[in-house]
Amino acid sequence: MIFKPFSPRQRAVLTWWCEGSPHRHRDAIICDGAVRSGKTLCLSLSFVLWALVCHGQGNFALCGKTVTSLRRNVVTPLCAALAQLGIPHRLYLSRNLLEVYNQTHTLRFYLFGGRDEGSAALIQGVTLAGVLLDEVVLMPRSFVEQALARCSVEGSKFFFCCNPEHPHHWFYTEWILRAKERNALYLHFTMEDNPGLSPAIKERYRRLYTGAFYQRFVLGRWVAAHGAVYPMFGKEHVVDTVPPCVRYAVSCDYGTLNPASFGLWGQGEDGVWYRLREYYHDARVTGIQKTDEEYADDLEALVGDLQPEAVVVDPSAASFIQCLRRRGRWLVEAADNQVLTGIRRVACALSAGQIRIHACCKDAIREFSLYRWKEGADGDIPLKQDDHAMDDIRYFATRFLDGEEPGFYAGSLSRN
């Protein structure tokens, strides 16, 4: 962690609840804006300091999309900051609990993941004095509202943090546009608000994103996605030769009447993943509808004698997954089908030069040029056409590329 004085925007987050602040009567604070803008660290530290000063004891909640992402993005840097400030604390990983101590009492911060609609049940029943929701736009509304309903202690407050999404997102319309009505302090961040980012790193992030992702994650705007899903894809992503590979993987999008698309991937000695070759079968074009066993034969022919670390398959293709598992040749996994997360990961990988497509993979190259966002939708929805290779590439990226966009963590603490 890099320690530098807080920026004015970060100091506003740290002190909004303090005696003498014009905002101390607010019920909530909302921090949104660009990636790496320093909002998460100062908001989580403000949350704990508020709890220590204004409550001194009780139960609180730290919420992220998953407990794993919450530990990585919030709890780990928060604990480093608490240690630097000399605030005694202890993290119990097996119990998903962070305890912070004052001279006489213990404050318990429970860790929750709001991944899907069923997550709301996880937080039911607990009585809270406050809640922090990181990546709140990635959580189901049911989970968020259940977490807020748990805050029944007198003087409880809500702490929200997010990057922008689609302008029709419920959190934008219900909380950000209605911040005054909901008695919430709204603070918008840019990368300039994080003194821990050097000019070179800021420029790298500007190069990393294009299109709607640039508007959201660099400029911090709530904009609708439109046009090409992958506008950054170009001839520089297509190669005729690849270096020797040290790892292999396979991704599959399954179709009966719709096309089936399989991709064989190899990670070169240079660290780049290459789509080495592909299989693409469209029953409507060929007039031949294939069985699971026939597709499995075709996949074996595609892979040959190579041994992939895993074969990730369209999770809706349950019978095909079982067919492959019965053959016992590879580790077969159901793919993670979070569409927007996968698209963002592929887009970042293309911009960062982490993946390349061999020229023989003509259907993937064709679909990259045709894949489009659905215009006028109340959310980010790609058109369900020219998307079968795009789906299998998304499955690959979600499973084999890093869970975070290329970058690093940088925070700041004032030191006297």
C-alpha positions in Angstrom: 0.0 0.0 0.0 1.2 3.5 -0.9 0.7 6.1 1.9 0.0 9.6 0.7 -2.2 12.4 2.0 -5.9 12.0 1.2 -7.4 14.1 -1.6 -10.1 16.6 -0.8 -12.8 14.2 -2.1 -11.4 11.4 0.1 -11.3 13.6 3.1 -15.0 14.5 2.5 -15.8 10.7 2.7 -13.8 10.3 5.9 -15.4 13.2 7.7 -19.0 13.5 6.5 -20.4 12.0 9.7 -18.1 13.9 12.1 -19.2 16.6 14.6 -19.3 19.9 12.8 -19.8 18.4 9.3 -22.8 19.9 7.4 -23.6 16.4 6.3 -23.6 14.6 9.6 -27.4 14.4 9.6 -27.4 12.4 6.4 -28.6 8.8 6.5 -26.4 7.5 3.8 -23.3 8.2 1.6 -23.0 7.2 -2.1 -19.6 7.1 -3.8 -19.5 6.3 -7.5 -17.2 7.1 -10.4 -14.1 5.8 -12.1 -12.1 2.7 -11.3 -9.1 3.1 -9.1 -10.3 6.5 -7.9 -9.6 5.7 -4.2 -13.3 5.6 -3.2 -13.4 2.1 -1.8 -10.5 2.4 0.8 -11.6 5.7 2.2 -15.3 4.7 2.3 -14.5 1.4 4.2 -12.1 3.2 6.6 -14.8 5.9 7.2 -17.3 3.2 7.9 -15.2 1.6 10.6 -14.2 4.9 12.2 -17.8 6.0 12.2 -18.8 2.8 13.9 -16.0 3.2 16.5 -16.8 6.9 17.3 -20.6 7.0 17.0 -21.5 3.5 18.2 -18.6 1.9 20.1 -20.1 -1.5 19.9 -22.6 -3.6 18.0 -23.0 -5.5 14.7 -22.3 -4.2 11.3 -22.1 -5.6 7.8 -19.6 -5.4 5.0 -21.1 -6.6 1.7 -19.7 -7.3 -1.7 -20.8 -9.3 -4.8 -19.0 -12.3 -3.3 -17.2 -12.8 -0.1 -14.0 -13.5 -2.1 -14.2 -10.2 -3.9 -15.1 -8.4 -0.7 -12.0 -9.8 1.1 -9.7 -8.9 -1.8 -11.1 -5.5 -2.7 -12.2 -4.2 0.7 -11.2 -6.2 3.7 -7.5 -6.7 2.9 -6.7 -3.0 2.3 -8.9 -2.0 5.2 -7.0 -4.2 7.6 -3.7 -2.8 6.4 -5.1 0.7 7.0 -6.3 -0.2 10.5 -2.9 -1.7 11.3 -1.2 1.5 10.1 -3.5 3.6 12.3 -2.9 1.4 15.3 -6.5 0.2 15.6 -6.7 -3.3 17.1 -8.6 -5.8 15.0 -8.8 -9.4 14.0 -10.1 -11.1 10.9 -11.7 -14.6 11.2 -11.7 -16.0 7.7 -13.6 -19.2 8.6 -16.4 -17.2 10.2 -16.4 -14.3 7.7 -16.0 -11.9 10.5 -13.9 -8.8 11.2 -13.7 -7.7 14.8 -12.5 -4.2 15.7 -11.8 -3.4 19.3 -11.9 -0.2 21.4 -10.9 -0.1 25.1 -14.1 -1.8 26.4 -16.1 -3.2 23.6 -15.9 -5.3 20.4 -17.5 -4.2 17.1 -18.4 -7.1 14.8 -18.3 -6.6 11.0 -19.9 -9.6 9.3 -18.9 -10.3 5.7 -21.7 -11.1 3.2 -21.8 -11.8 -0.5 -24.8 -10.6 -2.6 -24.2 -12.7 -5.7 -27.8 -13.6 -6.6 -31.4 -13.5 -5.6 -30.9 -16.3 -3.0 -28.3 -14.2 -1.2 -31.0 -12.1 0.5 -31.7 -15.1 2.9 -28.1 -15.0 4.1 -28.5 -11.6 5.8 -32.0 -12.1 7.2 -32.5 -12.1 11.0 -29.4 -10.1 11.9 -29.8 -6.7 13.6 -27.3 -4.1 12.3 -26.1 -0.6 13.3 -24.8 0.1 9.8 -24.0 -1.5 6.4 -21.4 -0.9 3.7 -22.2 -2.2 0.2 -19.3 -2.3 -2.2 -20.0 -2.9 -5.9 -23.7 -2.3 -5.0 -24.8 -2.2 -8.7 -23.6 -5.8 -9.1 -25.9 -7.1 -6.3 -29.6 -8.0 -6.7 -32.0 -5.4 -5.5 -33.5 -7.9 -3.1 -30.2 -8.4 -1.3 -29.5 -4.7 -1.0 -33.0 -3.9 0.3 -32.8 -6.8 2.8 -29.4 -5.5 4.0 -30.8 -2.0 4.5 -33.9 -3.4 6.3 -31.5 -5.0 8.9 -30.3 -1.6 10.0 -32.8 -0.9 12.7 -30.4 0.4 15.4 -30.9 4.1 16.3 -28.4 6.2 14.3 -27.6 3.5 11.7 -26.3 4.6 8.3 -25.7 3.2 4.8 -22.4 3.4 2.9 -22.6 2.7 -0.8 -19.8 2.3 -3.4 -20.0 1.5 -7.1 -18.7 2.0 -10.6 -21.3 3.3 -13.1 -23.5 0.9 -15.1 -26.5 1.4 -17.4 -28.5 4.6 -16.8 -31.6 2.5 -16.3 -30.1 0.6 -13.5 -32.4 0.6 -10.4 -29.7 1.9 -8.1 -29.0 4.9 -10.3 -32.7 5.7 -10.7 -33.7 4.9 -7.1 -30.7 6.2 -5.1 -28.4 8.4 -7.1 -31.0 10.5 -8.9 -33.0 10.6 -5.6 -30.1 11.2 -3.3 -31.5 14.4 -1.8 -34.9 12.8 -1.3 -33.3 9.8 0.4 -31.2 12.1 2.6 -28.0 10.7 1.1 -24.7 12.5 0.4 -23.6 11.8 -3.2 -19.9 12.1 -4.1 -18.6 11.5 -7.6 -15.0 10.3 -8.0 -12.5 10.4 -10.9 -9.0 9.0 -11.0 -7.7 12.4 -10.1 -9.2 11.9 -6.7 -6.7 9.1 -5.9 -3.2 10.6 -5.1 -1.8 7.1 -5.2 -2.1 6.8 -9.0 0.8 8.0 -11.1 0.2 9.7 -14.5 1.5 6.6 -16.2 -1.0 4.4 -14.5 -3.9 6.7 -15.2 -2.9 6.7 -18.9 -2.7 2.9 -18.9 -6.3 2.8 -17.7 -7.4 5.2 -20.3 -5.9 2.9 -22.9 -7.4 -0.2 -21.3 -11.1 0.6 -22.0 -13.0 1.7 -25.0 -16.7 2.5 -25.8 -19.2 2.3 -23.0 -16.5 0.8 -20.6 -14.3 3.8 -21.1 -17.2 6.2 -20.5 -18.1 4.3 -17.3 -14.8 3.2 -15.8 -12.5 6.0 -16.8 -14.9 9.0 -17.1 -17.3 7.7 -14.4 -20.5 8.2 -16.5 -23.7 6.3 -16.3 -24.2 5.6 -20.1 -25.9 3.0 -22.2 -23.9 0.6 -24.2 -24.4 0.8 -28.0 -22.8 -0.3 -31.2 -20.2 -3.0 -31.3 -19.6 -4.9 -28.1 -15.9 -5.2 -28.9 -14.9 -2.0 -30.8 -11.3 -2.5 -29.8 -11.0 -5.8 -31.8 -8.8 -5.3 -34.9 -6.3 -6.9 -37.2 -3.6 -6.7 -34.5 -5.5 -9.4 -32.6 -5.2 -11.8 -35.5 -2.0 -13.8 -35.9 -0.6 -16.4 -38.3 1.9 -18.0 -36.0 2.0 -18.6 -32.2 4.9 -19.3 -29.9 5.3 -22.7 -28.0 2.4 -23.1 -25.5 2.8 -24.1 -21.9 -0.9 -24.5 -21.0 -4.1 -25.5 -22.9 -7.8 -25.0 -22.4 -11.0 -25.6 -24.2 -14.3 -23.5 -24.2 -17.6 -24.7 -25.6 -20.9 -23.1 -26.5 -23.4 -25.8 -27.2 -26.2 -25.7 -29.8 -28.5 -28.2 -31.5 -30.4 -26.0 -34.0 -28.3 -23.0 -33.0 -24.6 -23.2 -33.8 -22.1 -25.0 -31.6 -18.8 -23.3 -31.1 -15.7 -24.9 -29.5 -12.3 -23.1 -29.0 -8.9 -24.7 -28.3 -6.7 -22.2 -26.4 -3.0 -22.3 -25.6 -1.0 -20.0 -23.4 2.3 -19.1 -25.0 5.6 -18.7 -23.4 5.0 -14.9 -23.7 2.0 -15.2 -21.3 -0.6 -14.5 -24.0 -3.5 -16.8 -24.6 -4.0 -17.8 -28.2 -7.2 -19.3 -29.8 -5.3 -22.0 -31.7 -8.2 -23.5 -33.7 -11.9 -23.8 -33.5 -14.9 -25.9 -34.3 -18.1 -24.3 -35.5 -21.2 -26.2 -36.6 -24.5 -24.6 -37.7 -27.2 -27.2 -38.2 -29.4 -24.7 -40.1 -26.6 -24.3 -42.7 -25.5 -27.9 -43.0 -28.9 -29.5 -42.5 -27.3 -31.9 -40.0 -28.4 -31.9 -36.4 -25.8 -33.6 -34.3 -26.1 -35.7 -31.1 -24.1 -35.1 -27.9 -21.8 -38.1 -28.8 -21.2 -36.7 -32.2 -20.2 -33.4 -30.8 -18.0 -35.1 -28.2 -16.2 -36.9 -31.1 -15.7 -33.6 -32.9 -14.3 -32.0 -29.8 -11.8 -34.9 -29.4 -10.7 -34.4 -33.0 -10.3 -30.6 -32.3 -8.1 -31.2 -29.2 -6.1 -34.1 -30.6 -3.4 -35.4 -28.2 -3.2 -32.2 -26.2 -4.2 -32.2 -22.6 -6.2 -29.1 -21.6 -6.4 -28.1 -17.9 -10.2 -28.0 -18.2 -13.0 -27.9 -20.7 -15.5 -25.2 -19.8 -19.0 -25.8 -21.3 -22.2 -23.8 -21.6 -23.9 -24.4 -18.3 -27.3 -25.0 -20.0 -25.8 -28.0 -21.9 -26.2 -30.5 -19.0 -26.5 -33.6 -21.1 -23.4 -32.7 -23.2 -21.4 -32.0 -20.0 -22.4 -35.4 -18.7 -21.5 -37.0 -22.0 -17.9 -35.5 -21.8 -17.5 -36.5 -18.2 -18.4 -40.1 -19.0 -15.6 -40.3 -21.4 -13.2 -39.5 -18.6 -10.6 -37.8 -20.7 -10.7 -34.2 -19.3 -11.8 -32.2 -16.4 -15.2 -30.8 -17.5 -16.7 -27.7 -15.8 -19.9 -25.8 -16.3 -19.0 -22.3 -17.3 -19.8 -19.1 -15.4 -22.5 -17.5 -17.5 -22.4 -13.9 -16.1 -22.7 -12.2 -19.5 -21.6 -8.6 -18.6 -18.8 -9.7 -16.4 -17.5 -12.0 -19.1 -17.8 -9.3 -21.8 -15.9 -6.9 -19.7 -13.2 -9.4 -19.1 -12.8 -10.2 -22.8 -12.8 -6.5 -23.6 -10.0 -5.8 -21.1 -8.0 -8.8 -22.3 -8.2 -7.6 -25.9 -7.2 -4.0 -24.9 -4.3 -5.3 -22.7 -3.1 -7.8 -25.4 -3.8 -10.8 -23.2 -5.5 -12.8 -26.0 -4.9 -13.3 -29.7 -6.9 -15.2 -32.4 -5.2 -17.4 -35.0 -6.2 -16.6 -38.5 -7.7 -20.0 -39.0 -10.5 -19.2 -36.5 -12.6 -17.5 -39.1 -16.0 -17.7 -37.3 -14.6 -16.1 -34.1 -13.1 -13.3 -36.2 -16.4 -12.9 -38.1 -18.4 -12.7 -34.9 -16.1 -10.1 -33.3 -16.9 -7.8 -36.1 -20.7 -8.4 -36.0 -21.5 -8.7 -32.2 -23.7 -5.7 -31.2 -25.5 -4.3 -28.2 -29.3 -4.3 -28.3 -30.4 -0.7 -28.8 -33.0 0.8 -26.5 -32.9 -2.0 -23.9 -33.3 -1.2 -20.2 -29.9 -2.6 -19.4 -26.8 -3.9 -21.2 -28.1 -6.7 -23.4 -26.1 -8.0 -26.4 -28.2 -9.1 -29.4 -28.7 -12.8 -29.5 -27.2 -13.2 -32.9 -23.6 -13.7 -34.2 -22.8 -14.6 -30.6 -21.9 -18.3 -30.4 -18.1 -18.0 -30.7 -18.5 -14.9 -28.5 -20.1 -17.0 -25.8 -17.4 -19.6 -25.8 -14.7 -17.0 -25.7 -16.5 -15.3 -22.8 -16.6 -18.7 -20.9 -12.9 -19.1 -21.5 -12.0 -15.6 -20.3 -14.1 -15.9 -17.1 -12.4 -19.2 -16.2 -8.8 -18.7 -17.3 -8.1 -15.0 -17.2 -7.5 -13.1 -14.0 -10.6 -12.1 -12.2 -9.5 -8.4 -12.1 -8.6 -6.1 -15.0 -4.9 -5.6 -15.3 -3.8 -3.1 -12.7 -2.8 -2.7 -9.0 -4.2 -1.5 -5.8 -3.1 1.9 -4.5 -4.5 3.7 -1.4 -3.6 6.7 0.7 -3.4 7.6 4.3 -2.5 10.9 5.8 0.5 10.8 8.1 1.4 13.4 10.6 
